[in-house]
Amino acid sequence: MNRYNILVVEDDKDIQELMVEFLKAKDYYVDAVSDGVEGIQKFKEKKYDLIILDIMMPNLDGFTTCKMIRNSSNIPIIFLTALTDEADQMKGFDLGCDDYITKPFSFNLLVKRVEAILKRTTKTDNKDTLVFKDMVLGLNTYTVDVEGESVELTLKEFNILKELIEKYPQVITRENLLDSIWGYDFYGDTRIVDAHIKNIRKKIKLPYIKTVKGIGYTLEKNNYTME
């Protein structure tokens, strides 16, 4: 199941913290910043599936932030604001927001709105992609995106990474990887698997592949030192 990345741009720290708490409880990955300038910077640094955007903020207001994002992306945006005037709401939709929620609001309702928009705008049941944290594998195109950037893997490297993601959180032995990737008729040295893992790690530059000594490999979502 896909886990979505959400960016919260909200200057009220209490509301920001509660939103993050509610969204993380629903198994979303969440980043939070306090103004539009930070929001634009985060948006440029990382690939998100949805943005929750306050309007009345210091440095750069939500309307301007939305306009800047819309110059390069159709990412779903939910405005969250104390502005209740119909003209403000119309302006939000004219700028391309997907929903407009006025304060005070129910956090449970916000989560439901997020779920509805993601269901509508993403292919949750489509099997042509495989996702693990910040990695997205295109199963039909054999492409790999890491934190929104394209990474070139060889076919065997791609298939090893695909196998690790599909079997997560299982530990996969080197022998099993040889069988599934190289074929049952391959009788080579299992160190060829280690060499391919080393190359994958260099290319994706993320510490997700964990060595289980004497056995094989698995994926791990928590940070650790690669061996």
DRENKOL-996657 format. One record per residue (C-alpha): residue number from 1; residue in three letters; x, y negated, z. Coordinates in steps of 0.02 Angstrom, whole numbers, plus 50000, padded with zeros to 5 digits. Layout:
   pos   code       x       y       z
   NUM    ALA       X       Y       Z
...
***
This chain:
   pos   code       x       y       z
     1    MET   50000   50000   50000
     2    ASN   50063   49827   49955
     3    ARG   50110   49710   50096
     4    TYR   50084   49531   50044
     5    ASN   50193   49380   50078
     6    ILE   50101   49225   50141
     7    LEU   50169   49050   50166
     8    VAL   50083   48942   50299
     9    VAL   50113   48754   50284
    10    GLU   50036   48673   50439
    11    ASP   50104   48534   50551
    12    ASP   49996   48576   50703
    13    LYS   50108   48699   50797
    14    ASP   49966   48777   50896
    15    ILE   49862   48812   50741
    16    GLN   50017   48869   50646
    17    GLU   50065   48995   50780
    18    LEU   49889   49065   50792
    19    MET   49877   49085   50603
    20    VAL   50042   49176   50598
    21    GLU   49987   49289   50741
    22    PHE   49820   49333   50660
    23    LEU   49896   49364   50488
    24    LYS   50039   49470   50553
    25    ALA   49913   49573   50651
    26    LYS   49836   49615   50481
    27    ASP   50006   49675   50419
    28    TYR   50050   49524   50311
    29    TYR   50226   49454   50300
    30    VAL   50213   49272   50352
    31    ASP   50329   49122   50343
    32    ALA   50276   48957   50422
    33    VAL   50338   48778   50399
    34    SER   50276   48610   50463
    35    ASP   50270   48493   50312
    36    GLY   50255   48487   50124
    37    VAL   50441   48460   50092
    38    GLU   50484   48619   50187
    39    GLY   50340   48707   50100
    40    ILE   50407   48665   49927
    41    GLN   50581   48723   49977
    42    LYS   50515   48889   50043
    43    PHE   50409   48913   49888
    44    LYS   50564   48892   49779
    45    GLU   50668   49012   49885
    46    LYS   50548   49159   49896
    47    LYS   50407   49245   49804
    48    TYR   50240   49226   49893
    49    ASP   50068   49299   49856
    50    LEU   49966   49160   49937
    51    ILE   49991   48990   50020
    52    ILE   49887   48916   50161
    53    LEU   49911   48728   50148
    54    ASP   49860   48589   50268
    55    ILE   49822   48421   50187
    56    MET   49864   48290   50320
    57    MET   50051   48317   50349
    58    PRO   50206   48209   50372
    59    ASN   50334   48181   50233
    60    LEU   50228   48259   50094
    61    ASP   50040   48284   50104
    62    GLY   49951   48442   50050
    63    PHE   49874   48366   49893
    64    THR   50045   48315   49826
    65    THR   50121   48481   49879
    66    CYS   49985   48576   49788
    67    LYS   50008   48471   49631
    68    MET   50195   48505   49630
    69    ILE   50169   48693   49653
    70    ARG   50038   48696   49515
    71    ASN   50166   48626   49393
    72    SER   50252   48796   49394
    73    SER   50138   48925   49475
    74    ASN   49960   48991   49485
    75    ILE   49988   49063   49658
    76    PRO   49826   49064   49761
    77    ILE   49814   48913   49877
    78    ILE   49694   48889   50022
    79    PHE   49675   48712   50087
    80    LEU   49653   48703   50274
    81    THR   49607   48530   50336
    82    ALA   49507   48417   50450
    83    LEU   49450   48318   50297
    84    THR   49266   48360   50277
    85    ASP   49217   48231   50147
    86    GLU   49149   48305   49987
    87    ALA   49263   48195   49882
    88    ASP   49416   48267   49970
    89    GLN   49353   48443   49940
    90    MET   49321   48405   49756
    91    LYS   49497   48334   49742
    92    GLY   49567   48494   49815
    93    PHE   49477   48602   49688
    94    ASP   49524   48484   49547
    95    LEU   49706   48509   49595
    96    GLY   49683   48696   49579
    97    CYS   49655   48763   49754
    98    ASP   49565   48931   49770
    99    ASP   49474   48893   49933
   100    TYR   49447   48748   50053
   101    ILE   49422   48779   50240
   102    THR   49383   48638   50360
   103    LYS   49440   48626   50540
   104    PRO   49389   48686   50666
   105    PHE   49377   48859   50591
   106    SER   49369   49042   50639
   107    PHE   49536   49132   50623
   108    ASN   49442   49293   50584
   109    LEU   49352   49203   50443
   110    LEU   49517   49136   50377
   111    VAL   49587   49313   50371
   112    LYS   49432   49371   50276
   113    ARG   49452   49229   50151
   114    VAL   49635   49278   50127
   115    GLU   49587   49460   50099
   116    ALA   49453   49413   49973
   117    ILE   49569   49301   49872
   118    LEU   49711   49428   49869
   119    LYS   49591   49564   49815
   120    ARG   49528   49455   49674
   121    THR   49696   49389   49615
   122    THR   49810   49540   49634
   123    LYS   49801   49717   49567
   124    THR   49794   49809   49731
   125    ASP   49748   49975   49652
   126    ASN   49861   49962   49502
   127    LYS   49995   50095   49502
   128    ASP   50112   50004   49383
   129    THR   50209   49924   49525
   130    LEU   50290   49988   49684
   131    VAL   50327   49867   49827
   132    PHE   50442   49878   49977
   133    LYS   50464   49716   50075
   134    ASP   50547   49594   49953
   135    MET   50573   49723   49815
   136    VAL   50450   49752   49672
   137    LEU   50478   49894   49550
   138    GLY   50390   49891   49381
   139    LEU   50351   50075   49351
   140    ASN   50309   50053   49166
   141    THR   50443   49925   49125
   142    TYR   50581   49995   49239
   143    THR   50613   49821   49306
   144    VAL   50664   49773   49482
   145    ASP   50630   49605   49565
   146    VAL   50715   49566   49730
   147    GLU   50652   49411   49821
   148    GLY   50580   49351   49656
   149    GLU   50743   49375   49559
   150    SER   50768   49506   49424
   151    VAL   50899   49640   49463
   152    GLU   50970   49759   49333
   153    LEU   50979   49942   49385
   154    THR   51026   50092   49281
   155    LEU   50889   50221   49252
   156    LYS   50958   50338   49386
   157    GLU   50979   50195   49510
   158    PHE   50800   50142   49475
   159    ASN   50736   50319   49502
   160    ILE   50833   50339   49665
   161    LEU   50760   50177   49732
   162    LYS   50587   50229   49673
   163    GLU   50604   50397   49762
   164    LEU   50658   50313   49925
   165    ILE   50511   50194   49920
   166    GLU   50383   50327   49876
   167    LYS   50444   50443   50014
   168    TYR   50466   50307   50147
   169    PRO   50490   50331   50295
   170    GLN   50554   50507   50260
   171    VAL   50740   50544   50258
   172    ILE   50788   50615   50088
   173    THR   50937   50731   50078
   174    ARG   51072   50710   49948
   175    GLU   51026   50882   49880
   176    ASN   50844   50831   49859
   177    LEU   50895   50673   49767
   178    LEU   51005   50777   49652
   179    ASP   50859   50894   49619
   180    SER   50732   50758   49584
   181    ILE   50841   50633   49490
   182    TRP   50971   50740   49402
   183    GLY   50866   50898   49385
   184    TYR   50865   51071   49460
   185    ASP   50999   51130   49340
   186    PHE   51126   51004   49402
   187    TYR   51263   51081   49508
   188    GLY   51375   50930   49530
   189    ASP   51453   50854   49685
   190    THR   51328   50768   49801
   191    ARG   51451   50623   49813
   192    ILE   51379   50561   49648
   193    VAL   51224   50514   49749
   194    ASP   51331   50413   49870
   195    ALA   51410   50320   49725
   196    HIS   51241   50273   49654
   197    ILE   51177   50217   49825
   198    LYS   51331   50107   49843
   199    ASN   51293   50025   49675
   200    ILE   51110   49997   49719
   201    ARG   51159   49913   49883
   202    LYS   51278   49796   49792
   203    LYS   51145   49747   49667
   204    ILE   50994   49721   49780
   205    LYS   51099   49637   49916
   206    LEU   50973   49684   50052
   207    PRO   51006   49801   50199
   208    TYR   50857   49916   50168
   209    ILE   50946   50079   50124
   210    LYS   51004   50168   50281
   211    THR   51129   50311   50285
   212    VAL   51076   50456   50397
   213    LYS   51243   50538   50436
   214    GLY   51260   50716   50376
   215    ILE   51088   50716   50296
   216    GLY   51051   50582   50166
   217    TYR   50960   50417   50151
   218    THR   50802   50327   50202
   219    LEU   50733   50150   50196
   220    GLU   50723   50040   50348
   221    LYS   50627   49876   50364
   222    ASN   50723   49810   50513
   223    ASN   50892   49729   50491
   224    TYR   51046   49830   50530
   225    THR   51227   49846   50473
   226    MET   51246   49950   50316
   227    GLU   51366   50096   50325
***
